[in-house]
Amino acid sequence: MKSPGARRLRLWGVGLPITLVVALQLLCDILLRPRIGAAAAADVAGFLTVVGVVVFALVIWRMLERAEYELTAVCRAARQHEQQLVALHEAALSVTSALDLPTVLRRVVEESRTVIGTRYGALAVLSADGSIGEFIASGMDEAAIERLGAPPTGHGLLGLVISDRRPLRVEDISAHPQSVGFPADHPPMQRLLAVPLAYQDTVVGSLYVTDREDGRPFDSTDQETLERFAAQAATAVANARLYGEVQRLSLVEERERISMDLHDGVLQTLYATGLGLEAALEDIDADPAAAKDGVEQAISRLHGTIGDIRHYIFDLRSAQEQPGDGLPALLQRLLDGLQHPGVELTLEVETPPGALPKRVQWECWHVAREAMSNALRHGGGSHVHVTLGVDAAGIRLRIADDGVGFESGRPAGDGHRGLRNMQRRAEAIGGRLDVCSAPGRGTAVTLRVPLPAEGGSQ
């Protein structure tokens, strides 16, 4: 693409000599030769040629100087654009490499000043209700920022960018009709370049820079560069927010996991320990040796419970998660540990399920313990029967008692937490939990779990 100066230079370089030669020839032939003769006419033509050459050279030199100036300006703009693109790339890498939201916001402001080369910059981030929730300024020290007082609320030019969703270039901030002025102790600012931060057609904030360090006004290249950076910055802000939300949900999930494990594990073990101590208390006079054995078993369970708490907190499973003898042995040990005076606990293994993933065994064991504990605490019956089998649909684990039962839809005890935990554990291994009960007819809890695929994780 040729500059206007280069086109003019080519036109004058070709057209001016031709025009001069034609003009001299006509002057000699028509005016000079008939009046002063051929020799004198030739002398005059030679003199005029010398003058024309000098004038032509002066014109060409002048045009060359102008073309050089224009070319220099083009090269300077190209270098500036190249520098901005490099800075834009580096800034985008810096911003997108962070996931912590405060760090991302600070980097966005700092890098935007670097990309454009400005004295000041600021970033406004919108809250859920559309107001400015966070405002980060750059180019001033912390003491100067504190002296400014409360951050902007989104009026004036700052709100205009957000409401219009369009970039804004202002040569004189104070002269703009939407300007509301600056607070006391605010540094003087004249020129403004602002762009909205939009992510998936939603404006999440706005980015501002003021006053280039070289004193030049903002141009279309600056605006285009800042818009590109703002697009990447908006994505980084959205990613940081999403990461923060995932972290928050992870904490909630971890808290729920610990709560569920404590409820279904530790509390049930403590309850069984309490039952053992009650039985030992009844035997303390009639059979001191049996009472002593009961107390020793209770102490052993308490030590195991302390270890379980440590395992639960660090997301480690108790030693029962890694048995070498399968789910039937796990259930039998569970029944042995929950023995209760006046209640018969029995286990029937119709069809051994074979080797199962540890996660399946763990959740089945927890469901059985919760159901049996509820039967012992609230059922009031004399028999709790556990049945384990395998059919075409998968594993079937049933815990039934002959207690008082309860109305359908209103499980007894624990404020429904135990039932909710059992349902969550069933869903975690792809199973289904059914609870059947009626007043005076006992309660039956049935867990059905599909058989794991061959080669499944152990």
Summary of the structure (lengths in Angstrom):
residues: 458
radius of gyration: 43.7
end to end distance: 69.3
largest distance: 160.8
contacts: 1356
relative contact order: 0.06
helix: 59%
strand: 17%
